[in-house]
Amino acid sequence: MWKNIRVLCLLVILLIVAVNAWRDQNQNWDKPIIVLLHPINADDQASTQQYIQQLSLSDLAAVQPYLQQMSAHYRGQPIHVYLNLGRELTQKPPKVPEQANMLDIILWSLKFRFYDWQQHERSDGTSAVTLYLNYYDPERTRELKHSTALEKGRIGAVNLYASKKQNEQNQIVLVHELLHAFGATDKYDAATGQPLYPQGYAYPKQQPLFPQAKAELMAGHIPVSADKSKMPDHLQDTLLNEITALEIGWIK
Ligand SMILES: [Zn+2]
């Protein structure tokens, strides 16, 4: 009797986990998508604090029209995506392990999901994704560590610069990570940072291949030649190619 109840409990838990995982991997793009953003003073600087205090959605104004334009191109109609600036958090998300093995990554992703569960009051239950925005003063941090987003759990830790001058770059990083949360994969060579051909190219069929006018957003850089690339200045200098559109479910 007790054994049967225990087995039943386990089966119910497994079913809930499976349903959640399926839901996280199959976004219904006809529904409105709410992206909750929590800014964090990641380097404990007064300058960073100042930036966060005056931060508003107007600093991220390019994100919504970009996603509408890109989705309309592939779906025939735009998605309805809304950014929602949540409260500043004092507790920092767990640090992404460097030179990590598989176990480190599994442990980190569990810690991150636990952190998300602690921070995030899902009382309204409407947010599709939560991004934790770690802000750093560019005067103190020359190079930002890699941002990470998890498709399972729909959460991301995004490293950004606490500077108005970096708003354009910040928006590129933010949308890149947001699309990871919907299943898009990186399209650059991890060793060199170069866009992979053809999946990391905005116009892989262009003749001649170089120069490319835009970056594929999940590759992050505009290929200038077979072994050189440059950073895009604006979100409008990037696009999502068909492979990324397929990964996130904009084309079937
Ligand atoms: Zn990435």
Boltz pocket constraint, residues with backbone or C-beta under 6 A from the ligand:
constraints:
  - pocket:
      binder: B
      contacts: [[A, 147], [A, 176], [A, 180], [A, 185], [A, 186], [A, 218]]
      max_distance: 6.0
